[in-house]
Amino acid sequence: MATSKSKAKSKKKPAAKKKPTVKKKTKAKNKPATKSGPGASSISAAEKQRLIQETAYFIAQQRGFAPGNEIQDWLIAEKKVNEII
């Protein structure tokens, strides 16, 4: 014959009231436009522009700020920045 096991009754504590979770609203951050694949950049267009400006300045500085080569300085700077990023 099978014997029945007596189940011990346990007192359960009442469940604690949970506070409703509220998600905080956050402002959307400006994410830079990104490309996928090789040479993908994770910087914004404004940051890239700033890097080119600084690089062009240093190129002009190296040549003594002689006038007449500003466009060439800029093109060289763009090339260098694009190689880095």
N, C-alpha and C positions, 0 to 999 in steps of 0.2 A: 504494500500500500504506500501511496505517496503521502508524504507528510507536507502539510502546508506551513510555509514559513510565515511567521507573523511579521508584518511590516511595522516597523517602528514609525510612529508618527512624529514628525519633527515640526517644530514651530517655525514658520517662515516669517521673516521680518518683512514688513511692508516695504515695497520698492520705494527707493528715494525718488523724489520728483526730480526729473532732469530738466535743466534749464534749456530752453530752445536755443539752438545754435544759430547765430546771426552772422552772415557773411559781411565782412566790412567791404564797403565799396571803395575801390581804389581807382585812381585816375589812370587812364590808359597811358602807357609810356610810349613815347615815339620810338618805334623800332626802326633801325636803319634798313633800307632796302637791301636785300641780299641776293646774290646770284648763287646758283648751285653749280657744282662741278669744279674742275680745276681752276685755280685763280679766283675762287669765290672770295668776295670781300665782305667783312662784317662791320665796316665802318660806314658812317653816313656820308652823303654827298658833301655836306658842309665840312666834315672833318677831312675828307679827301682834298677838298679845295684848299683848306688851311695848310695841309701838308705840302701841297704843290706850291703855294705862295711862299712858305718858309724855305723850301728847297730852292726855288728860283731866286730868292733873296740871297741865299748863301752862294749860289753860283755867281750872281752878279758881284757879290762882295769879293769873291776870289779873283775876279778879273778887274777889280778896282772900280766898279760901278761906271765903267766907260759907257757912254750912251751909244745907242744904235743896235744893241744885241738883246733887247728885252724879250722879243718874241722867241728868239733862239733859246734864251735862258728858260723861258716858260716851257717850251717843248721838251727840253732836256729834263726839266724838273718833272713834268708829267710822266715821261718815260721811266725815270728813276722811281717815282712813287708807285707807278703801276707794277714795276718789277718787285717791289717790296711787299705790296699788299696782295 
